[in-house]
Amino acid sequence: MPLLDFRKIRMRYLPSGVIPACLLPFQVDYSIDEAELRRHLQDLISTRGVTAITTVAHASEVASLSDTEQIELLDITVDEAAGRLPVIAGVYDTSNRGAAHRAQIAAKHGASAVLAFPSAAWDMGHDQKPEIAFNYIRDVAEASELPVIVFVYPKQSGLHISTPNLMRICAEIDNVVAIKDWSNDIVTYEDNFRSLKALEKDVRILSSFSLSLLPTLAIGADGILSGHGSMVATLHVALFEAMEAGNLPAAREIAAALHPLTRSIYAPPFLDGHNRMKNALQLSGRLQRAVVRPPLEPIDEPERARIADVLARVGLISPPSDLETSHA
């Protein structure tokens, strides 16, 4: 029996530490592979230093999931976590009303917090009307008592929330407790970090700058929230703990090990990132299949061979010549 049951504490939960966003295994017919999902979740939950699990998010191909499947995924994740770790549920919708409804569902189905994605409808100049993002996050926050993590996208995405607007959101919306900073710009990250840490309110900064985690942790971070953690949670834990201990030489060594992995996973096109993670986990025996749903397409064999080569060079698998390369 856990000392804390994270299904019950909710509004007291402040996210920190290493928080992987889980992948979603599929059968060859694109249906959810529940057995493999549970195995993947237990792999993450049992990793020492992992402090929470994020689900119904980019890494779990949320854009391709029906409403029923999103609930199924959340239910399975909450069931596997069994109160031992908080479960953070993504809120991915276009409209304010739809996003608020998803936040209510997350609360009903046992999530400890929600991760508020930006609305795709913002990609038409929302930065010129900051109240659009503010009202969207407010509506998500008011829909339930769950803590809210605001997902900060890169500027070039068209869905970015500016630092001044982010400060207002965090300061004025009570149950906004953290941001997932995926700004992918170190200057923006530092502006966000220093501005939000200057507020009277305790706002947690979770780095999602997977291509360059070390600089963000050097500036300061309360944790790492990333889909890449579904593949390299142990390295994320080691890096975060080294920086927390002020051991920069150790952190540099871990970052050096992460570098070829992140470059292979996040190579262009970016949309194949989680696709490549599935292949990496299959190559290392941690998933049976590397199936992705359309519109995503399987990566080709030369790219799988490149991923296998990187995994072998960092000691995560046997040499590629000894590997089964089939997708099945």
Helices and strands as residue ranges (DSSP letters): H 6-9, G 10-12, E 17-20, H 34-45, E 53-55, G 58-60, G 62-64, H 67-81, E 87-91, H 96-108, E 113-116, G 120-122, G 126-128, H 131-142, E 148-152, G 155-157, H 163-172, E 176-181, H 186-197, E 204-207, G 210-212, H 213-219, E 223-226, H 229-244, H 248-265, G 270-272, H 273-283, H 301-313, G 320-322
